[in-house]
Amino acid sequence: MTPPEIRIEDLRTLEEALHRPEIRRSREALEDLLADRFGEFGASGTIYRRDVMIGLLLQEDDSADNDELHSDDYALTQISADAALLTYRTWRRQADGSERHVLRSSIWKHDGRRWQMLFHQGTPTRL
């Protein structure tokens, strides 16, 4: 099988899908987007595995984050014929008026049928 073309537009669309509440509240969508061996290094230093992350996202209450998550500065680095590193930054206005800025990185892997996120890390930053 020929490896898929790695396009930033495709991976950005998948990444941004994970920002949307309707995807974050859908077990089926999350299981489709997160690889079986998914892991995340949280800003707190906690390591999250796929089953725990899916459970947390399904329970998420978005009342505290009622403003849109903004993202930009996307960059794509091909790791192999079927894997890529996507980096970008996000920001959101908090309830107290402050802004939370985060540098993000995700490794996406093609499993022969679809792209899935294998790893994610978000690192808070001042700007």
Z-matrix of the N, CA and C atoms (Angstrom, degrees):
N
C 1 1.455
C 2 1.525 1 109.71
N 3 1.309 2 116.35 1 135.79
C 4 1.454 3 122.32 2 179.47
C 5 1.527 4 109.27 3 -76.36
N 6 1.341 5 117.66 4 130.60
C 7 1.470 6 119.18 5 177.24
C 8 1.528 7 110.47 6 -60.45
N 9 1.312 8 116.94 7 150.27
C 10 1.470 9 120.41 8 -179.47
C 11 1.527 10 111.25 9 -71.43
N 12 1.313 11 115.38 10 155.37
C 13 1.459 12 120.00 11 171.91
C 14 1.526 13 107.06 12 -69.84
N 15 1.301 14 116.95 13 134.85
C 16 1.464 15 120.85 14 -179.75
C 17 1.520 16 107.52 15 -95.89
N 18 1.327 17 115.43 16 112.08
C 19 1.465 18 121.11 17 -177.14
C 20 1.525 19 109.92 18 -120.70
N 21 1.313 20 116.23 19 130.92
C 22 1.454 21 121.28 20 -179.42
C 23 1.530 22 111.28 21 -58.44
N 24 1.328 23 117.73 22 -36.10
C 25 1.467 24 120.51 23 -178.83
C 26 1.525 25 111.15 24 -62.00
N 27 1.329 26 116.84 25 -40.40
C 28 1.461 27 120.79 26 -179.30
C 29 1.524 28 111.40 27 -66.36
N 30 1.321 29 116.17 28 -47.14
C 31 1.463 30 119.46 29 -177.67
C 32 1.526 31 111.57 30 -71.22
N 33 1.315 32 116.84 31 -34.85
C 34 1.465 33 119.43 32 176.16
C 35 1.533 34 110.46 33 -62.78
N 36 1.315 35 117.87 34 -41.62
C 37 1.461 36 121.54 35 178.70
C 38 1.528 37 110.47 36 -61.26
N 39 1.327 38 117.51 37 -44.25
C 40 1.460 39 121.04 38 178.89
C 41 1.529 40 111.12 39 -65.39
N 42 1.327 41 116.22 40 -43.03
C 43 1.462 42 121.17 41 179.12
C 44 1.527 43 110.47 42 -60.10
N 45 1.316 44 116.24 43 -48.42
C 46 1.465 45 120.36 44 -178.38
C 47 1.526 46 112.14 45 -67.77
N 48 1.329 47 117.69 46 -25.24
C 49 1.465 48 119.88 47 174.25
C 50 1.526 49 109.94 48 -59.83
N 51 1.325 50 116.39 49 -37.59
C 52 1.466 51 120.42 50 -179.97
C 53 1.527 52 113.11 51 -70.30
N 54 1.316 53 117.96 52 -10.14
C 55 1.464 54 121.86 53 175.84
C 56 1.523 55 111.50 54 -84.73
N 57 1.331 56 117.55 55 -17.76
C 58 1.462 57 121.70 56 -172.49
C 59 1.531 58 111.30 57 -86.01
N 60 1.339 59 117.32 58 133.88
C 61 1.470 60 121.06 59 -178.91
C 62 1.524 61 113.97 60 -55.94
N 63 1.324 62 118.63 61 -38.30
C 64 1.469 63 119.91 62 -177.23
C 65 1.531 64 111.90 63 -66.98
N 66 1.318 65 117.70 64 -27.64
C 67 1.464 66 121.28 65 175.46
C 68 1.526 67 109.26 66 -80.07
N 69 1.314 68 117.30 67 -42.21
C 70 1.463 69 122.24 68 -178.86
C 71 1.525 70 112.08 69 -65.20
N 72 1.318 71 117.82 70 -18.34
C 73 1.469 72 121.90 71 179.54
C 74 1.527 73 112.56 72 -102.92
N 75 1.324 74 116.93 73 9.13
C 76 1.463 75 121.24 74 -178.41
C 77 1.524 76 109.99 75 -113.98
N 78 1.324 77 116.60 76 109.99
C 79 1.465 78 119.85 77 178.57
C 80 1.530 79 110.40 78 -57.80
N 81 1.322 80 117.28 79 -43.22
C 82 1.464 81 121.11 80 -179.04
C 83 1.527 82 111.68 81 -60.18
N 84 1.325 83 116.83 82 -45.29
C 85 1.466 84 120.65 83 179.82
C 86 1.528 85 110.71 84 -65.17
N 87 1.321 86 117.15 85 -43.00
C 88 1.463 87 120.53 86 -179.56
C 89 1.528 88 111.43 87 -65.20
N 90 1.327 89 116.64 88 -42.02
C 91 1.466 90 119.60 89 178.95
C 92 1.519 91 111.18 90 -65.99
N 93 1.314 92 117.22 91 -29.38
C 94 1.462 93 121.35 92 177.49
C 95 1.531 94 111.45 93 -73.59
N 96 1.332 95 117.24 94 -36.56
C 97 1.469 96 121.50 95 -175.26
C 98 1.529 97 114.27 96 -87.41
N 99 1.331 98 117.85 97 -28.36
C 100 1.466 99 121.10 98 -176.82
C 101 1.524 100 110.08 99 -101.22
N 102 1.313 101 116.73 100 124.34
C 103 1.461 102 122.55 101 -179.40
C 104 1.534 103 110.43 102 -63.72
N 105 1.326 104 115.92 103 155.54
C 106 1.468 105 120.62 104 -179.97
C 107 1.524 106 112.35 105 -55.81
N 108 1.323 107 117.29 106 -33.93
C 109 1.471 108 121.03 107 -178.98
C 110 1.531 109 111.91 108 -99.33
N 111 1.342 110 117.19 109 23.08
C 112 1.462 111 121.80 110 -179.28
C 113 1.528 112 111.05 111 -56.28
N 114 1.334 113 114.89 112 143.19
C 115 1.458 114 121.83 113 173.04
C 116 1.519 115 109.60 114 -145.51
N 117 1.311 116 115.59 115 152.97
C 118 1.460 117 121.10 116 177.21
C 119 1.514 118 109.47 117 -137.87
N 120 1.335 119 115.88 118 137.31
C 121 1.457 120 121.87 119 169.64
C 122 1.516 121 105.96 120 -96.67
N 123 1.326 122 116.79 121 109.47
C 124 1.453 123 121.12 122 -179.50
C 125 1.511 124 112.17 123 -76.43
N 126 1.333 125 115.89 124 161.11
C 127 1.468 126 121.68 125 179.39
C 128 1.528 127 111.20 126 -60.06
N 129 1.334 128 116.61 127 -25.91
C 130 1.467 129 121.52 128 -179.91
C 131 1.524 130 112.08 129 -77.96
N 132 1.335 131 116.83 130 -9.71
C 133 1.451 132 120.61 131 -175.21
C 134 1.520 133 112.09 132 95.27
N 135 1.324 134 117.10 133 -2.83
C 136 1.456 135 121.79 134 178.27
C 137 1.524 136 109.94 135 -76.87
N 138 1.324 137 116.04 136 139.82
C 139 1.453 138 121.74 137 174.75
C 140 1.521 139 107.73 138 -98.53
N 141 1.322 140 115.96 139 125.80
C 142 1.457 141 121.69 140 -179.57
C 143 1.519 142 109.73 141 -110.35
N 144 1.295 143 117.09 142 135.08
C 145 1.463 144 122.94 143 173.09
C 146 1.530 145 108.65 144 -100.74
N 147 1.310 146 115.88 145 167.31
C 148 1.466 147 122.79 146 -171.83
C 149 1.525 148 113.16 147 -52.30
N 150 1.328 149 118.37 148 -52.01
C 151 1.465 150 120.09 149 -175.00
C 152 1.519 151 111.85 150 -63.65
N 153 1.311 152 117.66 151 -40.19
C 154 1.463 153 121.58 152 178.12
C 155 1.521 154 110.40 153 -66.91
N 156 1.337 155 117.23 154 -44.24
C 157 1.466 156 120.70 155 -179.07
C 158 1.523 157 110.78 156 -63.27
N 159 1.316 158 117.74 157 -43.30
C 160 1.460 159 120.21 158 178.44
C 161 1.521 160 110.04 159 -60.95
N 162 1.324 161 117.63 160 -43.80
C 163 1.463 162 121.10 161 177.70
C 164 1.517 163 112.54 162 -60.09
N 165 1.325 164 116.56 163 -43.19
C 166 1.468 165 120.47 164 179.08
C 167 1.527 166 111.69 165 -65.20
N 168 1.316 167 116.91 166 -42.63
C 169 1.462 168 120.24 167 -179.41
C 170 1.529 169 111.01 168 -66.07
N 171 1.318 170 117.46 169 -38.68
C 172 1.469 171 120.62 170 179.72
C 173 1.527 172 111.96 171 -65.40
N 174 1.324 173 116.91 172 -26.51
C 175 1.470 174 121.80 173 -179.84
C 176 1.523 175 112.88 174 -93.06
N 177 1.307 176 116.95 175 -5.23
C 178 1.458 177 122.46 176 -173.84
C 179 1.527 178 111.98 177 -57.69
N 180 1.316 179 114.74 178 135.08
C 181 1.466 180 121.73 179 175.24
C 182 1.516 181 106.78 180 -108.69
N 183 1.322 182 117.11 181 118.09
C 184 1.461 183 119.30 182 -175.42
C 185 1.520 184 112.73 183 -91.90
N 186 1.318 185 118.95 184 11.53
C 187 1.465 186 119.69 185 -178.69
C 188 1.523 187 112.11 186 -64.26
N 189 1.323 188 118.05 187 -30.58
C 190 1.469 189 120.80 188 179.76
C 191 1.530 190 111.51 189 -76.59
N 192 1.316 191 116.38 190 -26.21
C 193 1.468 192 121.14 191 -178.65
C 194 1.520 193 109.45 192 -114.50
N 195 1.328 194 116.18 193 65.33
C 196 1.456 195 119.01 194 -175.31
C 197 1.519 196 112.79 195 -84.61
N 198 1.320 197 118.22 196 -1.60
C 199 1.457 198 121.31 197 175.11
C 200 1.520 199 109.65 198 -97.60
N 201 1.292 200 115.21 199 153.35
C 202 1.456 201 122.66 200 -177.12
C 203 1.519 202 111.78 201 -64.86
N 204 1.322 203 115.28 202 142.63
C 205 1.453 204 121.75 203 172.62
C 206 1.519 205 107.38 204 -83.20
N 207 1.321 206 117.10 205 123.22
C 208 1.465 207 122.70 206 -179.91
C 209 1.521 208 108.44 207 -99.33
N 210 1.329 209 116.84 208 144.77
C 211 1.459 210 119.89 209 178.21
C 212 1.530 211 109.65 210 -141.76
N 213 1.344 212 114.77 211 149.92
C 214 1.462 213 120.69 212 176.74
C 215 1.524 214 109.65 213 -162.67
N 216 1.318 215 115.84 214 -172.31
C 217 1.470 216 123.55 215 178.98
C 218 1.530 217 112.81 216 57.44
N 219 1.321 218 116.71 217 40.82
C 220 1.463 219 121.02 218 178.80
C 221 1.523 220 110.55 219 -69.84
N 222 1.328 221 115.54 220 139.02
C 223 1.465 222 121.94 221 174.49
C 224 1.525 223 107.86 222 -141.86
N 225 1.307 224 115.42 223 146.21
C 226 1.463 225 121.51 224 -177.71
C 227 1.516 226 109.56 225 -124.22
N 228 1.329 227 116.00 226 132.08
C 229 1.457 228 122.37 227 175.27
C 230 1.517 229 107.83 228 -124.23
N 231 1.323 230 116.46 229 120.43
C 232 1.462 231 120.02 230 178.17
C 233 1.522 232 108.70 231 -74.17
N 234 1.330 233 116.46 232 129.34
C 235 1.462 234 122.51 233 -179.56
C 236 1.527 235 110.68 234 -96.36
N 237 1.332 236 115.31 235 -41.16
C 238 1.462 237 121.99 236 178.04
C 239 1.524 238 107.07 237 -152.06
N 240 1.322 239 117.26 238 -173.56
C 241 1.464 240 120.29 239 -178.76
C 242 1.524 241 112.18 240 -63.86
N 243 1.341 242 117.32 241 -23.13
C 244 1.467 243 120.35 242 -176.75
C 245 1.529 244 113.52 243 -130.27
N 246 1.337 245 117.21 244 23.79
C 247 1.465 246 120.59 245 179.95
C 248 1.528 247 110.36 246 -147.11
N 249 1.339 248 115.18 247 148.37
C 250 1.467 249 119.74 248 -178.76
C 251 1.521 250 110.25 249 -150.04
N 252 1.319 251 114.26 250 152.58
C 253 1.462 252 123.16 251 174.38
C 254 1.521 253 107.93 252 -102.63
N 255 1.338 254 116.37 253 123.31
C 256 1.455 255 122.12 254 176.25
C 257 1.520 256 107.88 255 -109.87
N 258 1.332 257 116.89 256 125.12
C 259 1.466 258 120.98 257 177.35
C 260 1.519 259 108.74 258 -121.27
N 261 1.346 260 115.41 259 150.37
C 262 1.459 261 121.03 260 179.62
C 263 1.519 262 108.81 261 -169.98
N 264 1.315 263 116.20 262 178.08
C 265 1.466 264 120.29 263 176.76
C 266 1.513 265 108.90 264 -126.98
N 267 1.348 266 115.26 265 150.38
C 268 1.468 267 121.12 266 176.79
C 269 1.518 268 109.41 267 -128.41
N 270 1.332 269 114.75 268 160.05
C 271 1.458 270 120.85 269 171.82
C 272 1.522 271 108.71 270 -151.90
N 273 1.332 272 113.94 271 150.68
C 274 1.456 273 122.10 272 -179.94
C 275 1.525 274 107.98 273 -149.33
N 276 1.323 275 115.12 274 137.98
C 277 1.456 276 119.82 275 175.37
C 278 1.528 277 108.78 276 -77.72
N 279 1.320 278 116.42 277 128.95
C 280 1.459 279 122.74 278 -179.97
C 281 1.532 280 110.51 279 -84.64
N 282 1.325 281 116.65 280 167.28
C 283 1.468 282 122.29 281 -178.82
C 284 1.532 283 111.92 282 -58.62
N 285 1.346 284 117.51 283 -30.49
C 286 1.468 285 121.02 284 -178.60
C 287 1.529 286 112.77 285 -84.87
N 288 1.354 287 116.79 286 2.94
C 289 1.460 288 120.86 287 178.89
C 290 1.520 289 114.06 288 94.73
N 291 1.320 290 117.55 289 -14.39
C 292 1.464 291 119.79 290 178.05
C 293 1.534 292 109.04 291 -75.39
N 294 1.321 293 115.19 292 166.44
C 295 1.460 294 120.09 293 177.22
C 296 1.519 295 109.15 294 -113.96
N 297 1.315 296 115.46 295 141.85
C 298 1.471 297 121.64 296 176.14
C 299 1.522 298 107.33 297 -108.80
N 300 1.333 299 116.46 298 119.09
C 301 1.459 300 123.47 299 179.70
C 302 1.524 301 108.90 300 -108.95
N 303 1.332 302 116.24 301 137.19
C 304 1.461 303 121.12 302 -177.34
C 305 1.530 304 109.63 303 -138.44
N 306 1.327 305 116.15 304 133.11
C 307 1.463 306 122.18 305 169.75
C 308 1.524 307 106.34 306 -88.12
N 309 1.322 308 117.48 307 131.87
C 310 1.461 309 120.89 308 -174.97
C 311 1.521 310 111.11 309 -125.93
N 312 1.327 311 115.04 310 147.61
C 313 1.460 312 121.02 311 174.50
C 314 1.525 313 108.45 312 -142.29
N 315 1.323 314 114.73 313 139.50
C 316 1.459 315 121.35 314 178.70
C 317 1.521 316 109.41 315 -137.81
N 318 1.320 317 115.30 316 140.67
C 319 1.452 318 120.47 317 172.04
C 320 1.526 319 106.95 318 -103.44
N 321 1.337 320 114.80 319 123.72
C 322 1.459 321 122.51 320 178.67
C 323 1.519 322 108.69 321 -109.32
N 324 1.344 323 116.14 322 136.72
C 325 1.467 324 122.21 323 -178.85
C 326 1.523 325 108.64 324 -128.39
N 327 1.310 326 115.67 325 136.64
C 328 1.465 327 120.30 326 176.72
C 329 1.521 328 108.23 327 -91.14
N 330 1.333 329 116.79 328 127.32
C 331 1.466 330 121.21 329 -175.93
C 332 1.524 331 113.19 330 -96.32
N 333 1.330 332 117.29 331 12.09
C 334 1.453 333 121.28 332 -177.62
C 335 1.521 334 112.47 333 101.17
N 336 1.343 335 116.15 334 -20.71
C 337 1.465 336 121.58 335 177.97
C 338 1.521 337 112.20 336 -120.87
N 339 1.330 338 116.21 337 -35.99
C 340 1.461 339 120.30 338 -172.47
C 341 1.527 340 109.55 339 -157.44
N 342 1.344 341 114.31 340 164.09
C 343 1.459 342 121.59 341 172.83
C 344 1.516 343 108.87 342 -83.86
N 345 1.338 344 116.00 343 137.83
C 346 1.458 345 121.48 344 174.32
C 347 1.521 346 109.12 345 -136.16
N 348 1.337 347 115.04 346 146.47
C 349 1.458 348 120.46 347 176.78
C 350 1.527 349 108.65 348 -77.33
N 351 1.321 350 115.29 349 126.35
C 352 1.454 351 121.65 350 179.53
C 353 1.529 352 111.46 351 -98.10
N 354 1.336 353 116.29 352 -32.09
C 355 1.465 354 120.66 353 -176.38
C 356 1.521 355 109.48 354 -152.05
N 357 1.327 356 115.98 355 146.78
C 358 1.467 357 120.81 356 175.56
C 359 1.526 358 109.16 357 -144.48
N 360 1.332 359 114.66 358 146.15
C 361 1.457 360 120.98 359 172.94
C 362 1.524 361 108.55 360 -144.78
N 363 1.318 362 115.64 361 135.48
C 364 1.458 363 122.26 362 174.46
C 365 1.518 364 108.47 363 -120.35
N 366 1.319 365 116.54 364 129.02
C 367 1.466 366 121.60 365 -178.70
C 368 1.534 367 108.90 366 -121.56
N 369 1.338 368 117.19 367 114.12
C 370 1.475 369 118.83 368 177.93
C 371 1.524 370 111.06 369 -58.94
N 372 1.322 371 115.07 370 145.08
C 373 1.457 372 122.01 371 178.59
C 374 1.524 373 108.69 372 -142.42
N 375 1.297 374 117.13 373 161.59
C 376 1.476 375 119.53 374 -179.86
C 377 1.515 376 111.49 375 -71.03
N 378 1.324 377 118.45 376 -40.79
C 379 1.467 378 123.61 377 178.09
C 380 1.491 379 111.46 378 -153.44
